[in-house]
Amino acid sequence: MTDTVSALPLAAVALPTLAVPLIYAARSRPFFREAVTLATATATLVTVWLAVQSPTTLVTPLGSFAGIPFALRADAAALLFALLAALLWLVTSVYSIGYLYALDEHAQTRYFAAFAASIAATMGVAFAANLLTLFVFYELLTLATYPLVVHAGTTKARAAGRQYIAYTLGGGVAALGGIVLVGVLTGTVTFTAGGIDALGAVDTMLARVAFVLLVVGFGVKTALVPLHGWLPTAMVAPTPVSGLLHAVAVVKSGVFALGRTVLYVFGPETTWDLGLALPLAAAAAATMVVAGVVGLRQDNLKRGLAYSTVSHLAYIALGLALATPVAVFGAFIHVVAHAFMKISLFFAAGLIYVETGEKYVSDLAGVGRRLPMTMTAFAIAAAGLIGFPLVAGFVSKFHLVVGAAASPHPALVVAYLVAGVLKLLYFWPVVYTAFFGRRGSDTSESRHPFAPPHATDGGYVEQTTWERRSLTREASPLLLAPVVATAGLAVLMGLAPTAFPFWSLAEAVVVEVFG
């Protein structure tokens, strides 16, 4: 596909950037502040959609630094990630308005401004044409999301923020070292579908060092074990932020950058020739299982979802490491499928907290009677993450498993199967307890069999039964509609995946990389 100079990639970055000062200017008029957020999110989505419709690859040159071009480029991988981020920013903005108002959160202007800045950086990561541009926006994303992580302002939140900064900026230093080394070895850091040819002819030891530095640097936000520690800790942030971190911006930027490294810098063939694919695959497989096991022991609902995210990011990382066409296709489809399913789960967790004040699994017995639509959406999204048919997660996991079976190491299929069983062991008791448990009871159907209760004495506090409400009185539409919409989209993607542009974009990525 030929390249065409266009302002659309730059506009996708500029629109949310310009929203930041407008949001601050409207701080004394909340209605206008939210209107700016929603209007900018809509405009960003339209801009990305116009780029998706272009018959050519759109490029925005932005000068150069130290002889390296600084540019934005809308190839298939960029468009898939940018379209996902833009769509879910709009949905999350609606949810955020309902969430912040319901809890009367402080510093709402700072929250919406930081959210816009985070999406601007995410768009920059998506459209980066080379490693240098990617690195700049990757680090800006860390700085933009920091105020969201520490939003609560508590001692615990500030400690989580320090850990988040230490991990992510430390990873950035490693990534920068890898970028410099690639530039020195090859004379270019521009993304090339199938990899930079010169990397296959340079000193193998230095090439391996560059790869390790990039994988470690980007592996922090990908949350590969043992680089994952910041992610569960960051759950002190407001729930919409947790959704942003886990479904769209931070972790998906990490796995997206990892995909750029494997597919567009080193290339599948060179990665295997250097003996780098198998160690990365092994690390991803170990992360899938370890995170799944640790997640079983989490009584805090958001922390349990956090460990599920760590495991599912490893699903994607393993698909990229194996680098077969089907595995890569499955990895990019899972980027999207996981985003819709996981953000639905976090939205549901936030709605549960707003309506009931509960955040522990051991306190949610029977909550499905109080929040039937919310918990139904939760159950659908959970089924998708487990890999049940008719939900998007089945489609992506099927391709990942088939791709692994066709790889040089088909035994790694076992990792996907074990991880799926671990997701079932975590999510099924949560869903069953919510619909069939009895509040205040210590019976088996009223608690999670693996997660210990949060009560320090190991017991259960006597509680009144849930108030039954009609569907129209379940929760604010600003909170309930995004939960139902994202879960519904996950089902539609499971029933008719080819009807969504993400499918054709993932196919285009495979064609670009493998020919």
C-alpha positions in Angstrom: 0.0 0.0 0.0 1.4 3.4 -1.0 2.0 6.2 1.5 0.1 9.5 1.4 0.9 12.5 3.4 -2.1 13.4 5.5 -3.0 15.4 8.7 -5.4 12.7 10.0 -2.8 10.8 12.2 -1.7 14.1 13.7 -5.3 15.2 14.2 -6.0 12.0 16.2 -3.2 13.0 18.6 -3.9 16.7 18.5 -7.7 16.6 19.3 -7.4 15.0 22.8 -4.3 17.2 23.4 -6.3 20.4 22.7 -9.1 19.1 24.9 -6.8 19.4 28.0 -6.6 23.2 28.2 -10.3 23.4 27.2 -11.3 21.1 30.1 -9.3 23.2 32.5 -10.8 26.4 31.2 -14.3 24.9 31.9 -13.5 23.8 35.4 -16.1 26.1 36.9 -18.8 24.8 34.5 -19.0 21.0 34.9 -21.6 20.6 32.1 -19.4 22.3 29.6 -16.3 20.4 30.8 -18.1 17.1 30.2 -19.4 18.3 26.9 -15.9 19.1 25.8 -14.8 15.6 26.8 -17.6 13.9 24.9 -17.3 16.1 21.8 -13.5 15.6 21.6 -13.9 11.8 22.1 -16.4 11.7 19.3 -14.3 13.9 17.0 -11.2 11.6 17.7 -13.2 8.5 16.9 -14.5 10.1 13.6 -10.9 11.1 12.7 -9.6 7.6 13.2 -12.5 6.1 11.3 -11.7 8.4 8.3 -8.1 7.1 8.5 -9.4 3.5 8.5 -11.4 4.2 5.3 -8.4 5.6 3.4 -7.3 3.4 0.5 -3.7 4.4 1.2 -1.4 4.4 4.2 -1.5 7.9 5.7 1.7 9.5 7.0 2.3 12.8 8.9 6.0 13.9 8.8 7.0 15.9 11.9 10.6 16.7 11.2 13.6 14.8 12.6 15.7 14.4 15.7 19.4 13.5 15.5 18.8 12.5 11.9 15.9 10.1 12.8 12.5 11.0 11.3 9.8 11.9 13.8 6.6 10.8 12.1 3.2 9.3 12.4 2.0 6.5 10.2 -1.4 4.8 10.0 -0.6 1.3 9.0 -3.0 -1.6 9.8 -1.6 -2.3 13.2 -1.8 1.4 14.1 -5.4 1.7 12.9 -6.6 -1.3 14.8 -5.1 0.0 18.1 -6.2 3.6 17.5 -9.7 2.7 16.6 -10.1 0.5 19.7 -8.7 3.3 22.0 -10.9 6.0 20.4 -14.1 3.9 20.6 -13.5 2.9 24.2 -12.5 6.5 25.3 -16.0 7.6 24.2 -17.7 4.8 26.1 -15.5 5.3 29.2 -16.1 9.1 29.2 -19.8 8.5 29.5 -19.2 6.0 32.3 -16.8 8.4 34.1 -19.4 11.1 34.2 -21.8 8.9 36.0 -19.2 7.4 38.3 -17.6 10.6 39.4 -21.0 12.3 40.0 -22.4 9.3 41.9 -19.4 9.3 44.3 -19.0 13.1 44.3 -15.3 12.6 43.5 -12.9 15.4 44.1 -10.6 16.9 41.4 -12.9 16.0 38.5 -11.4 18.5 36.2 -7.9 17.1 36.7 -9.4 13.6 36.1 -10.9 14.5 32.7 -7.9 16.5 31.6 -5.5 13.6 32.5 -7.8 11.2 30.7 -7.6 13.3 27.5 -3.8 13.6 27.8 -3.6 9.8 28.3 -5.6 9.1 25.1 -3.5 11.7 23.2 -0.4 9.8 24.2 -2.0 6.5 23.3 -2.8 7.8 19.9 0.8 8.7 19.5 1.9 5.2 20.5 -0.5 3.7 18.0 0.5 5.9 15.0 4.3 6.1 15.8 6.2 5.4 12.6 9.4 4.3 14.3 10.9 3.4 17.7 11.9 7.0 18.5 8.4 8.3 18.0 7.0 5.4 19.9 9.3 5.9 22.8 8.4 9.6 23.2 4.7 8.9 23.4 5.2 5.8 25.5 6.9 7.9 28.2 4.3 10.7 27.8 1.7 8.1 28.5 3.3 7.2 31.8 3.3 10.9 32.9 -0.3 11.4 31.7 -1.7 8.4 33.6 0.2 9.1 36.8 -2.4 11.7 38.1 -5.1 9.1 37.5 -3.3 6.4 39.5 -2.9 8.7 42.5 -6.3 10.4 42.0 -7.5 9.4 45.5 -4.7 11.3 47.1 -4.4 8.8 50.0 -1.1 7.4 51.3 -1.9 4.1 49.6 -2.6 5.8 46.3 0.7 7.8 46.4 2.6 4.7 47.2 1.0 3.0 44.2 1.9 6.0 42.1 5.6 5.8 43.2 5.7 2.1 42.3 4.0 2.8 39.0 6.5 5.5 38.1 9.4 3.4 39.2 8.4 0.4 37.1 7.3 2.2 34.0 10.1 4.8 33.8 12.6 2.1 34.6 11.2 0.1 31.7 11.5 3.2 29.5 15.2 3.4 30.3 15.7 -0.2 29.2 13.6 0.4 26.0 15.7 3.5 25.2 18.9 1.5 25.4 17.4 -1.1 23.0 16.3 1.7 20.6 19.8 3.3 20.6 21.4 -0.1 20.0 19.1 -1.0 17.1 19.8 2.4 15.5 23.6 1.9 15.9 23.5 -1.6 14.5 21.2 -0.9 11.5 21.2 2.8 10.9 17.4 2.9 11.2 14.7 2.6 13.8 11.8 2.8 11.3 9.1 0.1 11.5 9.3 -2.3 8.6 6.7 -5.0 8.1 8.5 -8.3 8.6 11.5 -6.7 10.3 14.5 -4.6 9.5 16.6 -6.8 7.2 19.9 -5.5 8.5 19.3 -7.0 12.0 19.7 -10.4 10.5 23.3 -9.6 9.4 24.7 -7.8 12.5 26.6 -9.2 15.5 24.2 -11.8 17.0 25.1 -11.0 20.6 24.4 -7.3 20.2 21.2 -8.0 18.4 20.1 -10.3 21.2 21.0 -7.6 23.8 18.9 -5.0 21.8 16.0 -7.4 21.8 16.2 -8.1 25.5 16.3 -4.4 26.3 13.3 -3.7 24.2 11.3 -6.7 25.6 12.1 -5.8 29.2 11.3 -2.1 28.5 8.0 -2.8 26.9 7.4 -5.9 29.1 6.8 -3.7 32.1 3.5 -2.3 30.7 2.8 -5.7 29.1 3.0 -6.9 32.8 5.1 -10.0 32.1 6.1 -11.8 35.3 8.2 -10.6 37.2 7.6 -7.1 35.8 3.9 -7.1 36.7 4.0 -5.9 40.3 2.8 -2.3 39.6 -0.5 -3.5 37.9 -2.5 -4.9 40.9 -1.2 -2.1 43.1 -2.5 0.5 40.7 -6.1 -0.8 41.4 -6.3 2.0 44.1 -7.3 4.2 41.1 -10.9 5.0 40.4 -12.6 2.1 38.5 -12.9 4.0 35.1 -9.1 4.5 35.4 -8.7 0.8 36.0 -10.7 0.1 32.9 -8.4 2.6 31.0 -5.3 0.9 32.3 -6.4 -2.6 31.7 -8.4 -2.4 28.5 -7.0 0.4 26.4 -4.1 2.7 27.2 -1.3 1.5 29.3 -1.1 -2.3 29.1 -2.2 -2.4 25.5 0.4 0.2 24.7 2.9 -2.2 26.2 1.8 -5.3 24.3 1.4 -3.1 21.1 5.0 -2.0 21.5 6.1 -5.6 22.0 4.3 -6.5 18.8 6.1 -3.7 17.0 9.4 -5.1 18.3 8.8 -8.7 17.2 7.0 -8.0 13.9 8.3 -4.7 12.7 11.8 -4.4 14.1 13.3 -7.8 14.4 10.7 -9.7 12.3 9.5 -13.3 13.0 12.3 -15.0 11.0 15.1 -13.1 12.7 13.5 -13.5 16.1 13.5 -17.3 15.7 17.0 -17.4 14.1 18.5 -15.5 17.0 16.9 -18.0 19.5 14.8 -15.2 21.1 11.3 -16.4 20.3 11.2 -19.4 22.6 12.4 -17.6 25.8 9.8 -14.9 25.2 7.2 -17.6 24.6 8.2 -19.4 27.8 8.0 -16.1 29.8 4.5 -15.4 28.4 3.4 -19.0 29.1 4.7 -18.8 32.7 2.9 -15.5 33.2 -0.4 -16.9 32.0 -0.3 -19.7 34.5 1.3 -17.8 37.5 -1.1 -14.9 37.2 -4.1 -17.2 37.0 -3.0 -19.1 40.1 -2.4 -15.9 42.1 -5.7 -14.4 40.9 -7.6 -17.3 42.5 -6.6 -16.0 45.9 -7.9 -12.5 45.5 -11.0 -11.5 47.4 -10.8 -7.9 46.2 -12.7 -8.0 42.9 -10.6 -5.4 41.2 -7.4 -7.1 42.2 -8.7 -10.4 40.9 -9.5 -8.7 37.6 -6.0 -7.2 37.6 -4.4 -10.6 37.7 -6.8 -11.8 34.9 -5.4 -8.9 32.8 -1.8 -10.0 33.5 -2.7 -13.5 32.3 -4.5 -12.3 29.2 -1.8 -9.9 28.2 0.5 -13.0 28.2 -2.0 -14.7 25.8 -1.2 -11.9 23.3 2.5 -11.9 24.1 2.7 -15.7 23.5 0.9 -15.3 20.2 3.4 -12.6 19.1 6.4 -14.7 20.3 5.3 -17.8 18.3 4.9 -15.5 15.3 3.0 -17.9 13.1 0.4 -16.1 10.9 -2.6 -17.5 12.7 -1.1 -16.8 16.1 -0.3 -13.2 15.2 -3.8 -12.8 13.8 -5.2 -14.2 17.1 -3.0 -11.9 19.1 -4.3 -8.8 17.4 -7.9 -10.0 17.6 -7.4 -10.7 21.3 -6.2 -7.2 21.8 -9.6 -6.1 20.8 -11.7 -8.9 22.3 -10.0 -8.6 25.7 -10.5 -4.9 25.7 -14.3 -5.1 25.4 -14.6 -8.0 27.8 -12.3 -6.6 30.5 -13.6 -3.0 30.4 -17.1 -4.5 30.8 -16.0 -6.3 33.9 -14.4 -3.2 35.4 -17.4 -1.1 34.6 -19.5 -3.7 36.4 -17.2 -3.7 39.4 -17.4 0.0 39.6 -21.2 0.0 39.3 -21.4 -2.6 42.1 -19.3 -0.3 44.3 -21.4 2.8 43.5 -24.7 1.0 44.2 -23.7 -1.2 47.1 -20.4 0.0 48.5 -19.0 -3.5 48.2 -15.7 -4.4 46.6 -14.9 -7.9 47.9 -16.1 -11.1 46.4 -16.9 -12.5 49.8 -19.5 -9.8 50.2 -21.3 -10.2 46.9 -23.4 -13.3 47.6 -26.8 -12.7 45.9 -25.9 -9.3 44.5 -27.4 -10.5 41.1 -30.8 -10.0 42.6 -30.0 -6.4 43.2 -28.1 -5.8 40.0 -29.4 -8.3 37.5 -28.4 -6.6 34.2 -25.0 -5.7 35.6 -24.2 -9.2 36.8 -25.5 -10.7 33.5 -23.1 -8.4 31.6 -20.4 -9.5 34.1 -21.2 -13.1 33.5 -21.1 -12.7 29.7 -17.7 -10.9 29.8 -16.3 -13.5 32.2 -17.5 -16.3 29.9 -15.6 -14.6 27.0 -12.4 -14.4 29.0 -12.7 -18.1 29.9 -13.1 -18.8 26.2 -16.8 -19.9 25.9 -18.3 -19.8 22.4 -20.6 -17.0 21.2 -18.4 -14.3 22.9 -15.4 -12.6 21.3 -12.8 -14.3 23.6 -13.6 -17.6 22.0 -12.8 -16.4 18.5 -9.4 -14.9 19.5 -8.4 -17.8 21.8 -9.3 -20.3 19.1 -6.9 -18.6 16.7 -4.2 -18.3 19.3 -4.5 -22.1 20.1 -4.5 -23.0 16.4 -1.5 -20.7 15.9 0.4 -22.3 18.8 -0.4 -25.8 17.5 1.1 -24.8 14.1 4.3 -23.3 15.7 7.6 -25.1 16.2 6.6 -25.7 19.8 3.0 -27.0 19.8 3.2 -28.1 23.4 2.7 -24.4 24.4 -1.0 -25.0 23.6 -1.2 -26.5 27.1 -0.5 -23.1 28.5 -3.6 -21.7 26.9 -5.7 -24.6 28.1 -4.4 -24.4 31.7 -4.9 -20.7 31.8 -8.5 -21.1 30.6 -9.2 -23.6 33.4 -7.8 -21.2 35.9 -10.1 -18.4 34.6 -13.0 -20.8 34.9 -12.1 -21.6 38.5 -12.0 -17.9 39.4 -15.0 -16.5 37.5 -17.5 -19.3 37.8 -17.7 -19.1 41.6 -18.0 -15.3 41.4 -20.9 -15.5 39.0 -22.6 -18.4 40.8 -22.3 -16.7 44.1 -23.7 -13.5 42.8 -26.9 -15.2 41.4 -27.4 -18.1 43.8 -25.6 -17.2 47.0 -27.3 -16.0 50.2 -26.0 -12.8 51.8 -24.5 -13.3 55.2 -24.2 -17.1 54.8 -21.1 -19.2 55.1 -22.4 -21.9 52.8 -20.4 -23.1 49.8 -22.6 -21.3 47.3 -22.1 -18.0 49.1 -18.4 -17.7 48.8 -15.5 -18.2 46.4 -13.8 -21.5 47.2 -10.3 -20.3 46.6 -10.2 -16.6 47.7 -10.1 -16.0 51.4 -12.6 -13.6 52.9 -11.2 -10.2 53.7 -12.5 -10.2 57.3 -9.5 -10.5 59.6 -11.2 -13.1 61.7 -11.8 -15.3 58.7 -15.6 -15.2 59.2 -18.5 -13.5 57.5 -20.3 -10.5 58.8 -24.1 -10.9 59.1 -25.7 -8.8 56.4 -29.2 -7.9 55.4 -30.6 -9.3 52.1 -30.3 -7.3 48.9 -33.1 -5.0 47.9 -34.8 -6.2 44.7 -35.1 -3.5 42.1 -36.6 -3.4 38.6 -34.4 -3.1 35.6 -35.3 0.6 35.2 -34.2 1.3 38.8 -31.0 -0.8 38.8 -28.5 2.1 38.4 -27.9 5.3 36.6 -28.1 5.0 32.8 -24.7 6.7 32.6 -23.2 3.7 34.5 -25.4 0.8 33.3 -25.5 1.7 29.5 -21.6 1.3 29.1 -21.6 -2.0 31.0 -24.4 -3.4 28.7 -22.9 -1.9 25.6 -19.4 -3.3 26.0 -20.7 -6.7 27.0 -23.1 -6.6 24.0 -20.3 -5.7 21.6 -18.3 -8.6 23.0 -21.2 -10.9 22.1 -21.6 -9.4 18.6 -17.9 -9.9 18.0 -18.3 -13.5 19.0 -21.3 -14.1 16.7 -20.1 -12.0 13.7 -16.5 -11.1 14.1 -15.9 -10.4 10.4 -18.5 -7.6 10.5 -16.2 -5.5 12.6 -13.3 -3.5 11.0 -10.9 -5.0 13.5 -11.0 -8.3 11.7 -9.9 -6.9 8.4 -7.3 -4.8 10.0 -5.8 -7.8 11.8 -5.8 -9.7 8.5 -4.0 -6.7 6.9 -1.3 -6.9 9.7 -0.7 -10.6 8.8 -0.5 -9.8 5.1 2.0 -6.9 5.8 4.2 -9.0 8.0 4.1 -12.4 6.3 3.3 -11.4 2.8 
